[in-house]
Amino acid sequence: MRFLPLIFKNALRNRRRSFLTISSLALSICLLGVLTALYAALFHSSPPPGQELRLVTRHKVSITNVMPTWYKEKIRAVPGVKEVIIWQWFGGWYKTEERDRQYFFPRFAAESDRLFAVYPEWEIPEDQKKAFQADQTGCIVGADLAKAQGFKIGDKINIKGSFFPINLELTVRGIYHSPQDSDSLWFQFKYLERGFESLGWPNFAGTFTMLADSPESIPGIIRAIDTQFANSEAPTRTETEYAFGLSFLAFLGNVKMILLSICGAVTFTILLVAANTMAMSVRERVREVGVLKTLGFTQRKILLILLGESMAISLIGAGIGLVFAQGLCTILRQAPPVVQQIKTLTIEPAVLAILIAISLILGLASCIVPAWNASRTSILDALGFTD
Amino acid sequence: MKIPLSYNLRNLAVRRTTTIMTAFGIGLTVAVLAASMSLTAGLREAFRSTGHPLQLILMRKGSGAELSSQVSRESFNEAIKYRPGIARLPNGEPAASPELVNTVNLPSTESPDGMNLTLRGILPVGITMREESKIKLGRWFEFGKREIVVGADIAARYPDAGLGRKVKLGRGDWLVVGVYESAYPARNSELVGDANQLLAEFDRGPYFSSVLLRAQDEVAMQALVNSLNTDQRLQLDILTEKEYYERQSSSGNLIQYVGTFVAIIMAVGSVFAAMNTMYAAVARRSKEIGTLRVLGFSRRSILASFFIESMILALFGGIAGLLLVLPLNGLTTGIGADATFAEIAFRLRLTPGVALASMGFALVVGAIGGLLPAFGAARKQILTALRDI
């Protein structure tokens, strides 16, 4: 502890070098922080309250493959399932969306009678709820979406069909608030059914969304549904709503492996940068080590002072890097969400602990060899050392 | 007068550890960039080299991809098949192939949970029009039977879909009777069977997904597009086969953005590291710089010499980075195409373009990192430099 001022003085001796090293470390740790936070958010986070009980069943192949609507009754009969509704993704184009991404927002058709039972956390005035349920061409929009596109109650929204060749003429009947997703539009599944009828298509469901009665029954429900339909014409895949969002990411390739290998490359680069600097600064100081030894510093103390300096530098770098990483996470949270998990992206305490540990280990590892060699140099050799 | 290059090389060799570490740091940065670029280059190549220049893909208006498109047998027979301008096959039939496209899920060596693959149903004319697809193992499927052939990439990546295996498509099992290899890379990620059998298997009624047409020549192609576009009965989107696949190469964009972003941040870090190394080199060689000046080398030569040294360092780094990525070249991997929800296999390609861009990137890092220290070296006064320890 006594040597702390000495360590800091040493670190500040070559200011330019310390500044460059710390900046380089800070950048790398910042990058590592964001990537680790992303990894943690995608693969190790748990769903927010209100969502953990919701499950989604889709066709095993993809949401563009459909299931017969009678699956709903079978699913309802599975023990532990409290509510189930048909839920259908509807692509389409709003205004000039075909060319202009600013008009993009997700649109879903769902069975309005039980919709609010499956999404109990939504806040929507009772009269708007009733108005929506009573109007077959009605729709409700999330508060964020309403703000972004300027939708008000009573507005007409026309959606041109793409994947489904059906044009929708909707009227906004309500605006809902949800802690997770307030940027979607929901309209009545009945309206879509009518469209299918006029096309002569059979009735089908893209996904079923259900509410379980307790977290304990979730694994059982998943098993029961998927085994029941495993050998039918449309095998299913059931997962939590939280995990369902991630399945879209799987199409981007092996995200897990890509993230991990980039993290590895970044960490290794930091190690090289840190080791290089420390080796340089120790080598410059071999003579000084001789002086310190003459003054009576033991080999161990010298080693500790050198290691302390390297660790101090990497800790400072890590601290600055993590502040920037948190800032970047905040910016990423505002970006259009590819998956819901990004919306709560932050440096969790566990990630923070891991990164600080990494930076300490790096500080230690980068310095141990040159410091060990320097501290073992005999006084005579050290004093006579010319680089 | 110029300071000889060997001076720089020797200096780098003397400070071996530092040189290697700095170069390797730059190398890793270059590797991240080069890897993400080879990935997108490979993907783009797979899609770009797919498609016959005279072939058109017809889909329902607004559907965007074959998967979500529908074209009825009736409109094919009555309004498409015998249109003037369509090339004739050796047997006298028009080169017009109605095709069914669906996705199926198969477990692979990489993802045991199963990945989506494109299943295509064709008629005999479809096989005739696929001259570039050659059977490698087994034979083509027989019409009227529950048989399929698979592309070479599928056979290699999905052990369950190898020759002689039974694959579950729709309701029942289908026998894999052949493996084909196509000169069009995207086609090697497909399973192909009898369209009529598959229409029944998937309850599609009389609806194919798309129609593949071959025009007689370029002039006929334009006329064909015009006449199809103006036919009010049809309501079709018409793309050349080339355009259709070219569009799908955007699937790799996200990976490219992330890779570039990470590489740029890492590059800033590497610039700092290179600066550090070069500043140390300048500081340590203060006396030498003084001596060089006494010998008559100008400030300009000193500046150039240190700058060049930093560039050499970066050059080593760039080479190291490319060597690191080299084993990835030719590696087969799969990516989900946005338009089809199905996987397409492609090979990573460390193309000369990618290598050049990565090298350029490394040199930029070296240049930025070396500039300030080199100025520092050139500005030194002879006397103070000589007196430095």
Interface residues (C-beta under 8 A of the other chain):
Chain A: R16 R17 L20 T21 S23 S24 L25 L27 S28 C30 L31 L35 K60 V61 S62 I63 T64 N65 K160 G161 S162 F163 P165 E233 P235 A250 F251 L252 G253 N254 I258 I262 A265 V266 F268 T269 I270 L272 V273 A275 N276 T277 A279 M280 D387
Chain B: T17 T18 M21 T22 F24 G25 L28 T29 A31 V32 R60 K61 G62 S63 G64 L67 S68 N102 T103 V104 N105 E110 S111 G114 N116 G170 R171 D203 L254 I255 V258 V262 I265 M266 V268 G269 S270 F272 A273 M275 N276 T277 Y279 A280 R284 T333 G334 I335 G336 A337 D338 F341
